[in-house]
Amino acid sequence: MFGFKYFINFLVENKIHGLIIGNILANGAFELTNSILNNIFVPLINVDMNYDGKSDIETISNKSIKIFNSKIRYGRVIISVIKIILVSYILFIITICISKIMNIYG
């Protein structure tokens, strides 16, 4: 009932190979997006505008508030929101470029 043959049939019937390929491609896209974000965009905004010796992103990231003896790091949330906006914008630009390429050659 729980044999290996049934397991293989389950994988084949549910087209698990497509899921695996999709997952591999998604991981590659994730790495590419993070690389673009961390190696191009973050260094551009990782500046010291107030000349205190620390980058402004680091200063924002370390912001916190103490509530009921718990340290709430709201600065990291702000940085995460900025990063997701940048990632969304990167994906938007890539999508527009691919669309234009497809219209030219398609």
MIDOLUM-658683 format. One line per field, with one value per residue (C-alpha): x, y, z; residue in one letter. Coordinates in steps of 0.02 Angstrom, whole numbers. Last residue first. Layout:
BEGIN
east: (X,...)
north: (Y,...)
up: (Z,...)
resn: (a,...)
//
This chain:
BEGIN
east: (389,556,510,359,454,597,476,393,562,613,447,461,641,592,446,557,682,540,473,647,669,501,546,713,632,506,646,743,588,564,746,720,568,677,559,662,553,557,372,403,579,599,722,827,979,925,904,1084,1147,1051,1125,1301,1402,1545,1434,1441,1253,1231,1332,1290,1215,1092,1202,1283,1107,1060,1203,1278,1140,990,1065,1130,964,872,992,982,792,785,897,788,633,714,755,579,502,609,556,372,382,463,321,199,61,41,229,258,110,165,339,261,150,303,396,267,140,0)
north: (1895,1979,2161,2124,1990,2111,2243,2119,2060,2239,2278,2122,2161,2339,2277,2144,2279,2388,2247,2212,2397,2402,2242,2319,2479,2376,2269,2426,2493,2326,2329,2501,2440,2334,2305,2268,2186,2245,2291,2399,2455,2546,2512,2596,2492,2474,2662,2693,2552,2623,2795,2730,2763,2888,3030,3123,3162,3093,2935,2828,2656,2713,2673,2526,2453,2468,2381,2237,2199,2227,2154,2004,1982,1983,1858,1743,1748,1717,1565,1502,1526,1428,1283,1286,1287,1138,1044,1086,1029,865,840,810,751,586,557,592,486,344,351,342,198,102,142,50,123,0)
up: (-1572,-1600,-1561,-1453,-1356,-1325,-1264,-1145,-1081,-1045,-958,-851,-803,-754,-648,-568,-519,-452,-347,-280,-237,-147,-56,-3,64,163,234,284,374,462,517,591,689,802,949,1105,1235,1416,1408,1254,1209,1045,907,774,724,542,524,578,469,321,358,345,500,520,581,415,407,231,260,110,83,-50,-200,-110,-83,-267,-355,-257,-131,-246,-404,-306,-217,-383,-459,-308,-309,-497,-473,-331,-439,-581,-464,-393,-566,-617,-460,-487,-667,-610,-487,-628,-510,-600,-608,-423,-369,-483,-404,-229,-280,-340,-179,-78,42,0)
resn: (g,y,i,n,m,i,k,s,i,c,i,t,i,i,f,l,i,y,s,v,l,i,i,k,i,v,s,i,i,v,r,g,y,r,i,k,s,n,f,i,k,i,s,k,n,s,i,t,e,i,d,s,k,g,d,y,n,m,d,v,n,i,l,p,v,f,i,n,n,l,i,s,n,t,l,e,f,a,g,n,a,l,i,n,g,i,i,l,g,h,i,k,n,e,v,l,f,n,i,f,y,k,f,g,f,m)
//
